[in-house]
């Protein structure tokens, strides 16, 4: 089974610096894997022991407002 490589120019604009870490939003990761964001979150929660402790976190209100101001997410 072959995996298609995603071009860097497609991924790079979806990476943001938050809390000093490079992160991607769940919707963007889900899109790369061809699943719905809710399904991605469910699978991570079901298999949380397979992921680093800081793999997933929820944005604060201030972080959401910043992302909206940067047009990264819709209000």
Secondary structure, 3 states (H helix, E strand, C coil): CCCCCCCHHHHHHHEEEECCEEEECHHHHHHHHCCCHHHHHHHHHHCHHHCCCCCCCCCCHHHHHHHHHCCCCCC
